[in-house]
C-alpha cells in the first residue's frame, strides 16, 4: 500500500516537472521565491502549490513550485496570478536508502499545510514556516 503511494507521488512529480506552472503565454503572472521551514529547519524537498482564492475574487490557473533544500522559485512567466491566493505546502525529508521493499522515496515531514497570501504583481518573496502539528 505504501509503495503505491510512493509510486503515485513519483509519477506526479515527473508530470508536474514536465508541465511546470501552466501552459505558458503572457499571463501577467508573478514570480515568487522564498524559503520553507519546518521546526526551524529547511524542508529538504516538496511542493508549494499556489491557487487563486475564488472565495475572495481570485481567478486563474494553479501553479506549483518545487522545494529544494528549503528554497523554491516559480518558473519565469508561469508563476501565480496576482491577488488572493491559497498556498498548499507538502514537505518531504531525505529519501531513505532503498531496499527491503522500500523504493527509496522520501516520507512526508508533516500533513499538507494550507495558508493564504496576497500575491503582488511582478517579483515577490513569500517565506513559510510550517507549524508543528498540535498535540491533542
C-alpha positions as CSV (number, residue, x, y, z in Angstrom):
1,X,0.0,0.0,0.0
2,X,2.8,2.5,0.9
3,X,4.7,1.5,-2.2
4,X,1.7,2.5,-4.3
5,X,1.6,5.9,-2.6
6,X,5.3,6.5,-3.3
7,X,4.9,5.4,-7.0
8,X,2.0,7.8,-7.4
9,X,3.9,10.6,-5.8
10,X,6.9,9.9,-8.1
11,X,4.7,9.9,-11.2
12,X,3.0,13.2,-10.0
13,X,6.4,14.8,-9.6
14,X,7.5,13.8,-13.1
15,X,4.3,15.1,-14.6
16,X,4.5,18.4,-12.7
17,X,8.1,18.9,-13.6
18,X,7.1,18.5,-17.3
19,X,4.2,20.9,-17.1
20,X,5.6,23.4,-14.7
21,X,3.1,26.1,-13.6
22,X,0.7,26.0,-16.5
23,X,0.9,26.1,-20.3
24,X,2.8,29.4,-20.8
25,X,1.8,32.6,-22.6
26,X,1.7,36.1,-21.2
27,X,-0.3,35.6,-18.2
28,X,0.5,38.7,-16.2
29,X,1.8,36.2,-13.6
30,X,4.1,36.9,-10.8
31,X,7.5,35.3,-10.0
32,X,7.6,34.2,-6.4
33,X,10.7,32.9,-4.5
34,X,11.1,32.0,-0.9
35,X,12.0,29.5,1.8
36,X,10.1,26.7,3.5
37,X,11.0,25.8,7.1
38,X,9.6,23.1,9.4
39,X,10.5,23.1,13.1
40,X,13.0,25.8,12.2
41,X,14.9,23.7,9.7
42,X,14.8,23.9,5.9
43,X,12.5,21.4,4.2
44,X,14.6,19.0,2.0
45,X,12.1,18.7,-0.8
46,X,8.4,19.0,-1.6
47,X,6.0,21.3,-3.4
48,X,4.4,24.7,-2.9
49,X,1.1,25.0,-4.8
50,X,-0.5,28.4,-5.5
51,X,-4.2,28.6,-6.3
52,X,-6.2,31.7,-6.8
53,X,-8.7,32.1,-3.9
54,X,-12.0,32.1,-5.7
55,X,-13.9,32.9,-2.5
56,X,-12.1,36.3,-2.4
57,X,-12.4,37.0,-6.2
58,X,-9.2,35.3,-7.3
59,X,-9.2,33.7,-10.7
60,X,-6.6,32.0,-12.9
61,X,-4.5,28.9,-13.3
62,X,-2.9,26.9,-10.4
63,X,0.9,26.9,-10.2
64,X,3.3,24.6,-8.5
65,X,6.9,25.2,-7.4
66,X,9.4,22.6,-6.1
67,X,11.2,22.9,-2.8
68,X,14.9,22.0,-2.9
69,X,17.0,22.4,0.2
70,X,14.4,24.7,1.8
71,X,14.1,27.1,-1.2
72,X,11.6,27.4,-4.0
73,X,11.2,29.5,-7.1
74,X,8.3,29.6,-9.6
75,X,9.2,29.4,-13.3
76,X,9.5,32.8,-15.0
77,X,6.2,33.7,-16.6
78,X,4.5,30.7,-15.2
79,X,4.1,31.8,-11.5
80,X,0.8,32.5,-9.7
81,X,-1.5,35.3,-10.8
82,X,-1.6,38.3,-8.6
83,X,-4.3,38.5,-5.9
84,X,-5.6,36.5,-3.0
85,X,-4.0,33.1,-3.1
86,X,-4.4,29.8,-1.3
87,X,-1.0,28.1,-0.7
88,X,-0.6,24.4,0.0
89,X,2.8,23.1,1.1
90,X,3.8,19.5,1.1
91,X,7.3,18.7,2.6
92,X,9.4,15.6,2.5
93,X,12.5,14.5,4.3
94,X,15.6,13.0,2.6
95,X,14.9,9.8,0.7
96,X,15.6,6.7,2.7
97,X,18.0,4.1,1.3
98,X,16.0,1.7,-0.9
99,X,15.8,-1.9,-0.1
100,X,13.6,-4.3,1.9
101,X,10.6,-3.3,-0.1
102,X,11.3,0.5,0.3
103,X,11.6,2.2,-3.1
104,X,13.7,5.0,-1.7
105,X,11.0,7.7,-2.0
106,X,11.0,10.4,0.8
107,X,8.4,10.3,3.5
108,X,6.2,13.2,4.4
109,X,7.5,15.5,7.2
110,X,4.1,16.9,8.0
111,X,0.5,16.8,6.9
112,X,-0.2,19.1,3.9
113,X,-0.2,22.6,5.3
114,X,-2.5,25.3,3.8
115,X,-2.4,29.1,4.3
116,X,-3.3,32.2,2.3
117,X,-1.3,35.1,1.0
118,X,-1.7,38.1,-1.3
119,X,0.5,37.7,-4.4
120,X,1.7,41.0,-5.7
121,X,2.4,41.9,-9.3
122,X,6.0,41.3,-10.6
123,X,8.6,39.6,-8.4
124,X,8.0,38.9,-4.8
125,X,9.1,36.8,-1.8
126,X,7.0,34.6,0.3
127,X,8.6,32.7,3.2
128,X,6.8,29.9,5.0
129,X,7.4,28.4,8.4
130,X,5.2,25.4,8.7
131,X,4.0,24.9,12.3
132,X,4.3,21.6,14.1
133,X,1.1,19.6,14.3
134,X,-0.8,20.4,17.5
135,X,-0.8,17.7,20.1
136,X,-4.2,16.5,21.4
